[in-house]
Amino acid sequence: MWMRLGFIFLYLLQMLPLRLIHALAKGVGWLSYYAVAPRRRIGLINLRHCFPEWTEQQRRQVLREHFYHMAMLLLEYGLYWYGDAQRLKNMVDYEDRHYLDEALAAGEKIILLYPHFTAFEAAVYALNQDVPLISVYSHQKNQQMDDQILKGRHRYNNVFLIGRTEGLRAIIKKIRSSRAPFLYLPDQDFGRRESIFVDFFGVPTATITGLSRIATLTKAKVIPAIPTRTADGTVTLRFYPSWENFPSNDVVADTQRMNDFIQARVCEQPAQYYWLHKRFKTRPEGQASFYKQE
């Protein structure tokens, strides 16, 4: 029942002007910062490890801004799922999209390197109206939520979803048989079995090597795409030139290159990177957990 009421709330909310939705997000973000203490704690731990040179006051200020951006993401889901498609397109601008368009026109296989910044849903829902996408999907435990998310993902009948449990082989097969770019979100901790340790902000971080492996097996170009929420609440999706000399014959160097690129983009807009998950959960042998309760 509560889930259904939440969907109704989002449906009604998307009818409001965007400025009012974002005004509400300011209140929700402020309240969540103080009310959701476990996530606030995780965010502060992450920021302490990534920005040790900052004062605690600076970290808390960035995290308060981050909660606001997360509230915007959540409250905009009604627009993503139910709102007018043109309205969504109008709130997303593109910068240097010619890097993607030229590769598509040339028939290239493409991997869009797409880290977890808070405007990622708004940008991808707009882009998917024009560009078919391949993406990996993790099913939700709640069936109602799972059904709604899948319905939203397929809203434009222009996406090919691969279950995370289907593995690398299914991803490779789909990329090879399709001209759709593969949307690659790499910056989560999937555990020791699937990862190697490379630096992220100077911290040895469990990082999957899929970008290098998939690019090798499909001969795809890697084109990074970074969404940024602007001051007026709209989103700019910036595309970068395809990476030269990638992949190399060194998977560790390739994976470090990816983390270095993401780190540079985080430094440009630290409040908009996703800080609330345990990015450093898996530690090298012998190292204590960063997140263990004192």
N, C-alpha and C positions, 0 to 999 in steps of 0.2 A: 504493500500500500504506500509506504513512504517513498519508495522508488518512483512509483507512478506519479505521486504528487510532485516530486522533484522534476520529472519530465514536463508536467503541466506548467510548473513555475517557469521553467526555461522557455517553453513555448510562448507564454504570455510576456516574458521579459524581452524577448527578441523584437517585440512590436514597438518597444520604446526607442527613442533616438539614441544613437551610440553614445553621445555625451552623457546621457542620464545613466546608461548601463555602467559607464566607466566611473561616474560619480558614486554609484552604489558600490562599485568595486573598491573604491578608496576606503569606505567604511568596513566592508567585509575583510579587506586586507589588513586594516588596522586591528580589527577584532581578532582575526585569525593569528596574527603575530603573537598576541598575548594569550589566546585561548588554546592554541595547538602547541603546547610546550614541547612535546617530543620532536616534532618537525623543526621547531625553532632551534632546539639543541643540536640536531643533526646539521642544520644549515650553518650554525656558528662554528661547529667543529670543522666542517669543510672549509669555511672561510679562514679560520685560523691557520690551517695547514697550507692553504693556497696563497694567503696574503699575510704572512707573519710580520711584515713591515708595517702593516696598518695598526692603528690603535683599536682597542675594543669598541670604542664609540663609532669609528668608521665602519667596522664590520656590522655592527648592529643597524646602522643607518642604511647600509646597502641591503641588509636582510629585510628591513621593514619595506623598502622599495620593492624587493623581490616578492614579498607577500602580496603587495598590490598588483604586480604583474601576474602572479598566479591567480589572483581573484578575477582579473580581467579574462584570463584564459578560461576559467571555469564558467563565468557568467556569460561568456560569448558562445558557449556550446549550443544554446538555443538558436543563435544565428547560423551556426555551422549546419545544424541538423534540420531546422525548419524555416529559416529565413529566406528572403528573396535572394536568388543566386546573383543577380546583378548588383544588389546592394553589397554583397560580400566581395565581389570583384572590384567594386569601386573603392573599398577600404584598403586594397592591397596594390601598391605600386612596385614596379620592377626596376632594378638597376643592373645594367649590363646583361640583360637577358639574351643578347645576341650570342653570347658564348653557348648557351643551351640551344637556341634556335638554329645556329649554324651547324652544330653537331648533329641535331636531328635531321636537318635537310640533307646532310652528307650520308645519312644512314648509319651513323656510328652507334655502337653500343655505349650506353652512358650509365655511370653510377653517380647519383647526386649525393655527395657527402653532406649530411644534414643533421648537425648536432642539436642537442636538446636546449634550444632557447625558447622562452615562454610564448613567443608569437608563432611557434611552428605550426600550430593547427590552423590558424587564420590563413597563413600564407599557402599552406598545402591544399586547403579546401578551395582557395581561389585558383591556384595553378592547375589543379586537377580538372577544372572545367574545360581547359584547353589542351592539357597535356596528359596522356595516359600514364599511369604510374604503376610500378610493381613495388609492393611493400610487404614486410613481415608483420604478422599479427599474433599477439599473445591473447588467448581467450581469457575472459574474465570469469571469476568464480560465481558471481551473481548472474543468473541466466537472463534476467530482464535487462541488466546493464550490457551484457554481451550482445544481446539481440539488437539493442538500440545503437551501440557503437558500430556494429557491422552494417546496420541499415544506413547509418550516417556515412560510413566509409564508401558504400556503394551508391551514394546519392546520385552521382552523375554517370553511373554505369561505365566508369572509365578507369577502374582500378583493378589490379590483379593481386589478391591477398594470398600470402603463403603462410600457413601456420608455423609458428616457431619450432614446433616439434617435428616438422617435415624435413628440416635440416638443410645443409648446404647444397645437396644434390638437386633438390627441388628448385632452389633459387637459381642455380646455374642453368637448369633446363628451361626455366621460364625466360631468363634473360636472352638465351640463345634463340628462342623461338619467337621472340617479340621485339618490336622496335620501341617499346616503352622504357623509359629510364627506370632504374632501380633506386628507390629511396632508401638510403643507408643511414641509420641512426646508430652510431657506434659507442657512445659514451655512457655505458652503464656497466655495472659489475656483474658478469655472468659466472663468476666463480673460477676456481683454479684450473679446472679441466679444459675450459675453452679459451684460456687467456695466457698471455705472457706479461711480464712486468717491464713496463717502460715508464719513463718519467712523465708526470703531469704536474706542472708547477713545482718541479723538483722532488715530487713524492713518487716513489716506485708504485705504480698503479696497475692493477690487473686490467688488461685491455685485450679485446678480441682482435684477431689478426685477419678478420674476414675481408677487409677492404683490399689488402694486397692479394689474398688468395682468389677472391672473386674476379678482380681485375685481370689476374694472370690467366684464369681459366676461360674468361669470356672475351678477353682483349678489349675490354671496355675502357673508355676515357673516364677519369675522375674529375667531375666538375663540382666544386663546393658551392653550397647555397646557404646563406645566412639570413634569417628573418630578424628584423629590428622594429620594435614598437617606437614610433616617433612621438613627439610632444603632443600632437593633436589626436592621438589615439589610433591613427592609421598605422599600417605596417609597410615597411619596405623590404622586399626580398632581393638581396644582392647576390648575383652570380659571379663567380671567379673564373679566371682562365683554367682550362684543363691542365692538370699537372703534367709537366714534362718528366721524362725518365722515371715514370711510375707505371707499374711496379718495377722495382729493381730485383736483383738476385739476393737481397738481404731483407727478409721479412721483419726482422727487428728494427732495422733502419726505416723501413716503410711505415711501420706502426708508430715509431717515434715521430716521424714526419707528420703523421696525422694528428697526434696529440699536440705537437708544437703548433700546428695550424689552429687547432681548436683553442688552445691556450691564448694565442694572440688575439683571437676574436673575443674571448671572454674578457680580456683586459680592456677591450674597447667598450664593452657594455656589461660590466660585472653584475649589475642588478637583474639582468634579463637571462642569465644562465640558470639552469635548473640545479639549485643547491640542496634541495630537500630530500634527496635520496642518498643512500650510503655508498657514495662513489668509491670510497676507499675501504670497503668492507673486507675484501680479501687481502690479507697481508702476506708478504714473504715469510717463509718458514722462520719461526723464532721471534717474529715481531708481534707485539700485543695489539689487540683491537683498538682502533681509534674511538670506537663508539661504546665501549664497555662502561656501564654505569659505575660511577665512583662510590 
